[in-house]
Amino acid sequence: MSNVHVPAQKAIALQPGDGEALWFMGFLATIKATGEETAGRVAVIHHLGPQDAGSPLHVHHREDEWFYVLDGELTIWVGGQVIRAAAGSFVFGPQGTPHTFTVSSASGASFLLVTEPGGFEAFMRTCAEPARSLTLPPPPASPPDPVQMAALAAEYGIDILGPPGIPAQQP
């Protein structure tokens, strides 16, 4: 078996506000680097979200996922552990580990979400709409259809295990 290093196609340098901006699950999500641009190695997405925005409980079967909080605070549930992640915090969720997160600060939060390898951004594109402005999206008229979301996620190696929110702790 050959251990060949595949270089990235080219350097990536984006200024603030640059990147593909999406309205995704209540967030302004700006894709900063894609799997296509990094020879499949990584995807980097900047998220800006209001208090209580978050993801359903889910598990990735194709990628590791990590969070780096830039501003505000997230509450992250990963593998049964609740983590309060303030600005400057780093949280890693290995492939195959159930996790979810919620923006817990009243002022909202800004964070980087990185997946290794890249590819998660393709799932985001299928569930999102292009952002009409670099602002938070308007509140949805209705929540996403959980059956449709689960079927779509499964196509990208993601299992939706439960609703958004931090699961209740077992005694």
Phi, psi and chi 1 to 4 in degrees:
 res  aa     phi    psi   chi1   chi2   chi3   chi4
   1 MET       -  131.1 -178.6  170.8  165.3      -
   2 SER   -88.4  138.8  168.1      -      -      -
   3 ASN  -107.4   76.1 -171.8    6.9      -      -
   4 VAL   -92.1  130.3  177.1      -      -      -
   5 HIS   -84.7  122.6  175.0   73.6      -      -
   6 VAL  -100.7  113.9  178.0      -      -      -
   7 PRO   -71.1  153.3   25.3  -31.2      -      -
   8 ALA   -60.7  154.2      -      -      -      -
   9 GLN   -65.1  -39.0  -64.1  175.3    4.0      -
  10 LYS  -165.5  165.5   62.2 -179.5  178.6  175.9
  11 ALA   -65.1  150.8      -      -      -      -
  12 ILE  -121.1  126.5  -59.4  168.9      -      -
  13 ALA  -143.1  111.6      -      -      -      -
  14 LEU  -118.7  142.9  -60.3  177.6      -      -
  15 GLN   -89.4  166.4  -62.3  -60.2  -48.5      -
  16 PRO   -52.9  135.2  -26.0   34.9      -      -
  17 GLY    86.4  -13.5      -      -      -      -
  18 ASP   -81.4  154.4  -72.5   -7.6      -      -
  19 GLY   120.5  174.4      -      -      -      -
  20 GLU   -84.0  111.7 -179.9 -176.8   -6.2      -
  21 ALA   -92.9  128.3      -      -      -      -
  22 LEU  -126.8  151.5  -56.6  171.1      -      -
  23 TRP   -99.6  109.5  -76.8  -17.1      -      -
  24 PHE  -132.3  112.5  175.7   71.1      -      -
  25 MET    52.1   41.8  -64.0  178.6   58.9      -
  26 GLY    89.1   -1.1      -      -      -      -
  27 PHE  -109.6  152.9  -69.5   89.5      -      -
  28 LEU   -89.6  110.5  170.6   62.2      -      -
  29 ALA  -113.6  120.3      -      -      -      -
  30 THR  -112.4  115.8  -54.6      -      -      -
  31 ILE   -76.2  118.9  -59.8  171.3      -      -
  32 LYS   -96.3  -31.5  -63.6  -65.7 -168.9  174.0
  33 ALA  -150.6  137.6      -      -      -      -
  34 THR  -109.9  164.4   66.7      -      -      -
  35 GLY   -59.1  -36.5      -      -      -      -
  36 GLU   -62.7  -38.2  -65.8   88.7    4.5      -
  37 GLU   -79.0  -19.3  -65.5  167.7  -37.9      -
  38 THR  -114.3   25.6   63.6      -      -      -
  39 ALA    54.5   36.9      -      -      -      -
  40 GLY    82.7   -3.9      -      -      -      -
  41 ARG   -71.9  -39.9  -74.8 -159.9 -122.4   19.0
  42 VAL  -157.7  153.6   65.8      -      -      -
  43 ALA  -126.4  137.6      -      -      -      -
  44 VAL  -124.5  123.0  178.9      -      -      -
  45 ILE  -130.2  124.7  -56.8  108.3      -      -
  46 HIS   -86.3  130.7  176.2 -105.7      -      -
  47 HIS  -115.9  139.5  -78.2   67.9      -      -
  48 LEU  -128.9  122.1  179.9   63.0      -      -
  49 GLY  -143.9  156.1      -      -      -      -
  50 PRO   -83.7  165.9   33.2  -36.4      -      -
  51 GLN   -51.7  139.3 -174.9  174.8   25.6      -
  52 ASP    78.3   -5.6  -62.8  -31.8      -      -
  53 ALA   -70.2  149.8      -      -      -      -
  54 GLY  -177.7 -165.4      -      -      -      -
  55 SER  -117.5  158.7   73.9      -      -      -
  56 PRO   -68.3  160.4   16.7  -21.4      -      -
  57 LEU   -64.2  126.0  178.1   61.7      -      -
  58 HIS  -152.9  171.4   63.9  -75.7      -      -
  59 VAL  -139.3  135.9   62.3      -      -      -
  60 HIS   -95.1  130.9  -63.5  -97.9      -      -
  61 HIS  -100.5   -7.1  -64.2  -71.0      -      -
  62 ARG  -112.2  -22.2  -62.7 -178.7 -174.9  167.0
  63 GLU  -142.4  153.6   57.8  -94.4  -36.2      -
  64 ASP   -80.6  156.3  -65.7  -35.3      -      -
  65 GLU  -137.9  137.3 -176.3  172.6   44.5      -
  66 TRP  -136.9  156.2   59.1  -97.2      -      -
  67 PHE  -122.4  137.9  -59.8   79.8      -      -
  68 TYR  -128.6  114.4 -175.1   82.9      -      -
  69 VAL   -83.8  122.6 -178.5      -      -      -
  70 LEU   -91.0  -39.2  -60.2  166.7      -      -
  71 ASP  -153.5  144.6 -170.4   44.3      -      -
  72 GLY    83.6 -156.7      -      -      -      -
  73 GLU  -146.3  140.4 -177.3  177.4  -90.0      -
  74 LEU  -112.1  149.7  -58.4  179.2      -      -
  75 THR  -108.5  120.4  -59.4      -      -      -
  76 ILE  -117.1  132.1  -59.3  172.3      -      -
  77 TRP  -110.6  116.2 -175.3   95.0      -      -
  78 VAL  -136.0  121.2   60.7      -      -      -
  79 GLY    57.1   31.7      -      -      -      -
  80 GLY    91.1   -5.5      -      -      -      -
  81 GLN  -101.8  132.6 -179.3 -179.3    3.6      -
  82 VAL   -95.4  127.0  176.2      -      -      -
  83 ILE  -124.4  124.4  -59.2  153.9      -      -
  84 ARG   -87.8  115.4  -59.0  -71.4  -68.4 -166.6
  85 ALA  -115.0   97.4      -      -      -      -
  86 ALA   -82.8  173.1      -      -      -      -
  87 ALA   -49.8  132.8      -      -      -      -
  88 GLY    94.6   -7.3      -      -      -      -
  89 SER   -81.3  149.8  -63.5      -      -      -
  90 PHE  -125.8  131.9  169.0   83.9      -      -
  91 VAL  -134.4  131.2  178.5      -      -      -
  92 PHE  -111.2  131.7  175.8   74.1      -      -
  93 GLY  -119.2  107.1      -      -      -      -
  94 PRO   -67.7  151.4   -3.6   10.3      -      -
  95 GLN   -48.0  137.7  175.5 -177.2  -22.3      -
  96 GLY    85.0    0.9      -      -      -      -
  97 THR  -104.3  120.6  -56.3      -      -      -
  98 PRO   -60.2  141.3  -23.4   34.1      -      -
  99 HIS  -160.2  163.3   61.4  -76.2      -      -
 100 THR  -158.7  168.9 -175.2      -      -      -
 101 PHE  -152.4  158.4   70.5   92.0      -      -
 102 THR  -140.5  140.3  -59.1      -      -      -
 103 VAL   -73.1  118.2  174.4      -      -      -
 104 SER  -105.0  -10.2   44.9      -      -      -
 105 SER   -89.2  139.7   49.6      -      -      -
 106 ALA   -59.2  -29.7      -      -      -      -
 107 SER   -86.1    3.0   59.4      -      -      -
 108 GLY    88.7 -171.7      -      -      -      -
 109 ALA  -150.8  153.3      -      -      -      -
 110 SER  -125.9  129.7  169.9      -      -      -
 111 PHE  -154.5  157.7   60.1   95.8      -      -
 112 LEU   -95.2  134.7  -67.4  178.1      -      -
 113 LEU  -115.7  125.7  179.4  124.1      -      -
 114 VAL  -124.7  134.1  177.0      -      -      -
 115 THR  -119.4  140.7   61.9      -      -      -
 116 GLU  -131.3  120.9  -61.9  174.6   89.2      -
 117 PRO   -72.4  175.7   27.6  -33.1      -      -
 118 GLY   -69.0  167.8      -      -      -      -
 119 GLY   133.8  -26.3      -      -      -      -
 120 PHE   -58.8  -30.8  177.5   71.0      -      -
 121 GLU   -61.0  -27.4   70.8  -79.9   10.4      -
 122 ALA   -66.7  -40.8      -      -      -      -
 123 PHE   -61.5  -45.1  166.9   69.5      -      -
 124 MET   -57.1  -44.4  -69.6 -180.0   65.3      -
 125 ARG   -59.8  -35.9  -73.0  178.9 -177.7  127.4
 126 THR   -72.3  -24.5   64.0      -      -      -
 127 CYS  -100.2  -11.1  -60.4      -      -      -
 128 ALA  -105.7  176.4      -      -      -      -
 129 GLU  -125.7  149.2   66.7  175.9  -80.3      -
 130 PRO   -57.8  134.8  -24.3   34.1      -      -
 131 ALA   -66.8  130.6      -      -      -      -
 132 ARG   -79.5  -16.7  -67.0 -171.9  -70.5  -95.0
 133 SER  -156.3  164.8   63.0      -      -      -
 134 LEU   -85.2   57.0  -64.2 -179.7      -      -
 135 THR  -131.7  168.7   60.2      -      -      -
 136 LEU   -62.0  147.7  -66.2  175.7      -      -
 137 PRO   -70.7  157.8   24.9  -32.1      -      -
 138 PRO   -66.8  153.4   20.3  -26.6      -      -
 139 PRO   -58.6  142.0  -19.1   28.3      -      -
 140 PRO   -69.1  151.5   25.1  -31.3      -      -
 141 ALA   -68.0  -31.4      -      -      -      -
 142 SER  -151.2  156.4   61.4      -      -      -
 143 PRO   -68.4  158.1   19.3  -25.0      -      -
 144 PRO   -62.8  149.6    3.1   -2.8      -      -
 145 ASP   -69.1  115.3  177.9  -26.1      -      -
 146 PRO   -63.0  -34.0   13.1  -19.2      -      -
 147 VAL   -68.3  -44.6  173.2      -      -      -
 148 GLN   -65.0  -42.0 -177.4 -178.3   20.3      -
 149 MET   -63.2  -43.2  175.7   70.4   81.1      -
 150 ALA   -63.3  -41.9      -      -      -      -
 151 ALA   -65.7  -41.9      -      -      -      -
 152 LEU   -65.7  -44.4 -172.7   57.8      -      -
 153 ALA   -60.5  -40.7      -      -      -      -
 154 ALA   -59.0  -32.7      -      -      -      -
 155 GLU   -63.4  -21.1  -67.2  178.1   26.8      -
 156 TYR  -109.7   18.1  -68.1   89.8      -      -
 157 GLY    73.5   28.7      -      -      -      -
 158 ILE  -121.3  129.7  -57.6  165.6      -      -
 159 ASP  -104.2  126.3  -73.5  -25.8      -      -
 160 ILE   -85.1  120.9  -54.3  -68.1      -      -
 161 LEU  -103.9  -17.5  -55.7  174.6      -      -
 162 GLY  -173.1  179.5      -      -      -      -
 163 PRO   -74.6  170.4   29.3  -35.2      -      -
 164 PRO   -60.1  155.9  -22.8   33.3      -      -
 165 GLY   112.0  157.6      -      -      -      -
 166 ILE   -80.1  125.3  -55.8  -58.5      -      -
 167 PRO   -61.0  148.3  -22.7   32.7      -      -
 168 ALA   -64.8  141.5      -      -      -      -
 169 GLN   -75.6  137.0  -65.1  -60.1  -58.8      -
 170 GLN   -82.8  143.2  -59.7  -59.9  -43.2      -
 171 PRO   -68.6      -   15.2  -18.6      -      -
